[in-house]
Amino acid sequence: MTFSSVPTVLAALLDIPKGDADISSLRYAVCGAAPLSVELFKRFEAHSGMKIIEGYGLTEGTCASALNPQFGERKIGSIGLRLPYNDLRLIRSLENGKLDLSAFVCLTTK
């Protein structure tokens, strides 16, 4: 079983003791909407026993557009791989001859 969340909620859950609660049916936490720090990623996984799957989505892309793989290598801080029928590109622009360090995500559906 999986639940979706944001980094703020994962941080808040760290302050709640598990006690005798059986959360073994929760295997994954999908996290998006904001950057997730490496420290919070590692602390939450150690505390909960769940794997975090980071992703990226937007309303126009039916909410989920890219996710780190459930199985295989997950890169902390990465939005992962595009989901089927999505085409994602990161575009960095030059402004006044200098590289703009913010990236834009372009999404098209096939």
N, C-alpha and C positions, 0 to 999 in steps of 0.2 A: 504494500500500500504506500502511496505517496501523498504528500501535502505540499501545497504551494505557499511561498512566503516571501518576505522581503528581509533585508539584513537587520532592520530595527526589531522585527519580531523575533528573529533568531537570537539576537543579543538579549532580549527580554526573557526568553525561555531559559537562558543559562542561569538566571536568578531564581528559577523555580525548581526546588528539589524534586527529583523523580520519585523518591520514596519507594513505595511498593507498587507504584503504577506499572502495569505491563504495557510497554509501548513497542514490544517486539514485532508487532505487525506492521509498524511504520519502518520502511526500509530506506526511503529516499525523501529528501526535502528539496523541492525545486525552488531556486531562489533567483529573483530578478528585480527589476525596477530601480536598482541603485547598485553601485559598486560594493562588493563584499571583500573585506580585508582578509589577508592570508591568516592573520591571528584569529579572527572570528570564525573563519572557515574551519581551521584546525580545532579550535576549542569546542565548537558546536558538534563536530563529528565525534570527538573524544567523549563529550558529555552525553550525547544521545545515542551513539552507536549507529546513527543513520549516515548515509552518504549524501552529500550535497551535490545537486546537479544545477550548475549555473546556466542561465540562458538569457535570451534577449527576445523581446516581443513588442508589438504595438497593436493597437486596435485595428488598424488597416490591414494587418497581416494575420488576422484571426487569433490574436494574442500571443501565440508562440511562433517565432520565426527561426530560432537557432537554439540549440542546447548542447551542452557537453555530453559526451556519450555515457550511457548508463553503464556499459561494460567497456573496458579499455581505459586508456589514459585520459584523465580529466586534468585540464590545465587551470589552476586557480587564477581567477581574474579574467578568464576568457569567456566569451559568449558561446563558444563551442562551434558546432558544425550546423550548417543550414539544414532545415527540415525539408523533406521532399516538396517539390513544386514551388520552392522559393529560390530566388536568385539574390544573393547578398553581395554587396561590394563596399569596401571601405574606401573613402575618397579623402585625400588630404589636399587642401588647396594652398596655392601660393598667394600670399597677400603682400603687396608692396615688395615683391621679390623675395620674401621670407616665407619659410614653411610654416603654415598654421598648424600648431600641434593638436588642435581638436580635430577629431575625425567625424566624418558624416557617414551615416549608413544609408545606402540606397537599396530599396527593396522593390522587387518586382515579382509577380506571381506568374507562373508559366501556365 
